[in-house]
Amino acid sequence: MWLTNLTGPMVGKLLFLAAAGLVQLRLLANMMDGMVAVASGTASPLGELFNEAPDRVTDAAVLVGLGYAAGGSPTLGWLAALLAVFTAYVRALGKSAGAGSDFRGPMAKQQRMFLVTAVAVLCAIAPSLIVRGAGAWCLGVICAGCVVTICRRLARITHNLRSAA
């Protein structure tokens, strides 16, 4: 784990805990932003644009970062980031085609970030021998789950568009 070698084991553990907390704060802020916009009647297509674009950047940054930091694999991190963006793209495509937004999983943003948070906490509290490869395992699960999610969403979009025709 290059992070603990670079900064010392205790600093590395604290950084993993900070990462776990920041991932959860990001989800909370994202949720609160949407709830406030809907409750105040200020939700708009422009707001949706400024909500979605940064989400794709942060998804990629978190997943690629996990690939580098948690004894994982940078290649798996990049693949997970690509699949996460494609998952969101399929949802947006369905909405723009008139099939509505489909947020189904099993690997929507909330599930991806739960796994990332769990691995970050594991890396912070467990001995390094236990966590070696935890990032790769997590990213592999995220990749597989994203493929299933993409297929499920495409199937639902196809069904909704055929039903509407």
N, C-alpha and C positions, 0 to 999 in steps of 0.2 A: 504494500500500500504506500504509494509514493508520498501521500499527504503526511502520514505519520513519520516517514523517514526525513522529510524536509523540515518539519516543524516540531517534532517531538511528539511522543504518544499522547500526552495530556492535551496539548493544543489541538491535535488532530481530532480527539474525541469531542472536545468542546465545539470545534467547527462542525462536526457531524450533527451534534445536538442543535446548534444554531441553524443548520440547513433544514433539519426536520421542522423546527419551529417556523422558519421563514416560508417553507412550502405550505404549511397550514395557514399562516397569516395571508399568504397570497390567495388561497382558496376562500378564506373568510372575506377578504376585501372584495374579491370578484363577486361573491354571492351578495354581499351587502350593497354593492354598487347597483346590481340589477334589481334588487328588491326596492331600493330607494327610488330608482327611475320608474319602476312600475307603479309603486304606491303614490308617488307624487304626480303621476301622469306626464312625466317628461321623457319617457322612453321614445326613442326615435331610430330610424335607420342609421343616422350618423353615429348615434351612441352605440349601436350594435357594431358598426365598423370599428370604432375606437375600443370596443371591448374585445372583439375577436382577434384583431391583428396583433396586439401585444400578447394575447394568450398563446398564439402560435409561436412567438419568439420565446416566451418564457418556458413553454413546454419543451421546445428544442434545447434551450440552455440547461434546463434541469436534467433532461435525459442524457444529453451528451456529457454533462458534468458528472453524472453518476457513472457513466462508462469510464471516465478517467479517474475518478476519486475513490470508488469503493472496491478496489481490487477487481474491477470488472473488465470490460473490454470496450475500448473506444469505438471499435467497429459496431458492436451491438448498440452502443449509445446512439450512434448516428442512425442506425437502422430503426431503432425505437423512435427516435425523433421524426424520421421520415414517415413512419407508419402512423404516429400520433397526428401529424399534420394532415395526412391523407384521411384519417378517420374524421377529422373536423371538416375536411373538404367535402367528403361524401355527404355529411349532414347538410352543409351549406348548399351543395348541388341539389339535393333533394328538395330543400326549401325553395330554392330559386326555380325549380321545375314545377312547383305547385304541389308537391307531395307532403309538405309540412316538415318541420324539424323533427328529427329522430335522434333522441339522446340515449338510446339503448346501449347497453354494454355487450359483453362483459368487461370491456376495457375502455370506458369513457374516461374523461379527464379525472374525475374523482377517484376512480379505482386506480388509475396510474399513479396519481399523487399519494394515495394511501400506501401503495407498495414502496414508493420512493421514500416516504416518511418512515415506514417500518424498517427499511434497510439502513437508513441513516441512523436511527435509534440503535439498531443492532450493532452497527459499526462503532457507535459511541460507548456501548456498555459491555460488549462481549470481547473476549480475548481475540487478538488478531488472527490466530489460527482458525477460529470458528468462522470469522467473517470473510476470510480469504475466498473470493469467488462469489460472495453474496450479491455483489453488484451485477455480475454476469448472469447469475440465476434470475435475479429480479428483472433484468432487461430482457432475458429470454422469455419469461412469462409475459411481460408487457408486449413484446413483439407478437407472440402467438395469440394473445388476447386481442390485440389490435386487428389482426387478420380476421379473427372470428367476428369481431365487432363490425368491421367493414363489410363482410359478407352478409351479416344480419341486416345491416342498414340498407345495403343495396337491394336485398330481397324485399324489405318492407317498402322501399321507395318504388320498386318495380310494381309491387302489388297495388300500392296507392294510385300510381299513375294509370295502371290498367283499369282499375275500378272507376276512376274518374272519366276515362275515355268513353 
